[in-house]
């Protein structure tokens, strides 16, 4: 079977990491896989291109203005030629611009292929801070939903996105296929004092970083926590102005911005509580990764995170800063047995609902 995946770029994020896991299994099962990229990788992000090339997949990258790739006439013309020449059995798209490009290209290809779309987020719902851009994006998405409707199968990565898509276009009936993660070989560590808190992800207002930093500062003011020498590690990239804005709000020596974190295993091994205060996510792959690494997790009580974390069963949920502060303070007082029970329950959640094998099997069904 010949498969072509279409995605914006290979800058490591949730969609790109998911695609790498999927392609690795497809190649292992003997499929001929190609990847069409709509632009250059982002600056300050690690690229997964070398990992994909190690799988012997074919990669074609458009090098023009990234924001116009997939929708301008030149890239559409190039896309038509590439897809017509290679005669793929399945074209699997992973971004709205990729969806548009393949839809248009397929109109000009005599040998029709099966089009599968994965929607990786609730596009247009994130806190971008630009009203005009967000409004135009929402208008575009309403038109885009008519393109999704004409695909052979539409995949969404969470029930939360399915609900969002229903409001956008109730005639689309998507398949829910969450990201899949592998459980690494976890080394036993002493969780007695919980000295280190951590966050990992893109740094922007949507992720709730300011809430986390504020709560961290409030905890350090309390006399009964001063002797614990609690650290906060924030991994990820964002605009320099945004990071400087956060740094100006709080001056604490134990707060460290790590920049882009390539070695996920080392990061999760170095923290004791993972805090994910994001306001809106398609799924939250990094939350699944933290759970799979045996780290106690605290996340905001919004969908889809509250469908992954069950409060006081496999982690904790908070709705505002007061609850977040209380949960962190209580977590610092947990004994090893209480921690182990929560972590073990989280690992069972990953095994039962978010394994990489389940993900692959579900996508295979979508292809057939």
Protein Blocks (a to p, Z undefined) as FASTA:
>chain_A
ZZddddfblcdcfklmmmmmmmmmmmmnopacddddfbdcdehiacfklmmmmnopacdd
dfbdfklgojamklmmmmmmmmmmnopabdcdfbfklmmmmmmmmmmpmbacddddddfb
dehiacehpaklmmmmmmmmmmmmmmmmmpmbdcdfbfklmmmmmmmommbccddddddd
dddddddddfklopaccdeddddfklommmmmmmmmmmmmpmklmmnopacddeddddfk
lmmmmmmmpccfkbccebjafblmlmmmmpmbdcdfbfbdfkopmlmmmmmnopacdddd
ddfklmmpcghkloccdfbfklmmmmmmmmmmpcfklmmmmmmmmmmmmmmmmcfklmmm
mmmmmmZZ
